[in-house]
Amino acid sequence: MKLAFQPIPKEFVSGTEFFDSKSPLTKAIEKVSKYGAVVVLNGKDYFGIVDERSIQAKKNLDIGKRESISKFAKKAPVLDSSTSIDKAIIDFYESGSKALAYREEGKIKGIVHRNSLLKAMLSLHLISDYKVQEIMSTPILAINEDANLSQAKAAMDKNRVKRLIVMSKKGASGILTYKDIMKYLMQSRRRVITPRSSVQPNISVGEASNRNIYTISKDASIDDAIRSFVENKVSSLMVVGDSKPIGVVTVKDVFEVIAKESSSRENRITLSGLDSYTKEYEEDIKENLSALMEKLNRFHKIQTTGVSANVKRLKDKNYEVKLRIFLTERGAVSISTAGYSMERVLNDAINKAYGIIRNRKEIIYMSHKRENVPEEDAE
């Protein structure tokens, strides 16, 4: 694979707004929508970046008028004139941000949007040889259109995902993202409730979902997927094979290809996100993932080509592990788990991934109301 070692062009840098860390978030929300992200400073020093995702990460979307922007700031990497394009892609992959701050001569000058890196990948043909089916995520996590937003949010929180495919009796009818939930509830002047609450808003998933689903064939090239991301301003595409949904491919999946090829690998295992707190678990993680691959490869018609794990220590001192197990015929099975114990979180992720791969399910329904599931798709 060709790697782009040249530095980020200054043309990629765009303007944004700057806020002091003590400023209320409510003053910045409009600017986040306008620029995609804003930069937070503590005095003259870089404090972090706030985008839609860092706001959505708050479990309760009821934001107080005086709530400090610092609580929503993500301490994401800072790019500069020495950062190469491939390194910037890895920074975007590991941070999960839609934009990153750019520093020049010791001062933050603006931000670089994720789409700029996607356009660079297209022009440089970095991963043109890959097909969509090689990197797509399976199985599809779906929810019935009759479920409500409380159930959808609870399903997203539990499975650590940001989108669900919405299903009707006729098949896929839309897509619901965390962003859709936030926008719909803010427009309706409703509050998102916590998963433990017994109160449920009378808003159906079908009502709030985006009915315009962008799809792509499993046999299409990654360049086609990137072009669709850029032209349609979306971050995910539903992958279709034999006229039915079989997976989802996201911008992060595309960036992960660069991360896999650029990182040091051992036994086809790629680790990312390790910090001073989680570095001590590195060898144990590799050992457990290697054992998982060996276990899966004993089964007929199941062959793994690699596994990637992104490890994160969350603000509440929880651990999060995101696994992607790459298979020869099914793309990548994606699993995300979180909890207080690193060992338990990793074991939960491995066990869930093993069960999904063994069962070979293409669609998993998140709604607990089985009567809402079309009979032909019921599990």
PyMOL commands that set and color helices and strands:
alter all, ss='L'
color gray80, all
select helices_A, chain A and resi 10-12+25-27+29-35+52-56+69-72+85-95+114-124+132-135+149-159+178-187+205-208+222-232+251-262+279-296+342-359+370-372
alter helices_A, ss='H'
color red, helices_A
select strands_A, chain A and resi 13-14+18-20+37-42+45-51+78-80+99-104+107-113+137-138+140-144+163-168+171-177+215-217+236-241+244-250+269-272+304-313+319-327+331-339+363-365
alter strands_A, ss='S'
color yellow, strands_A
deselect
rebuild
show_as cartoon
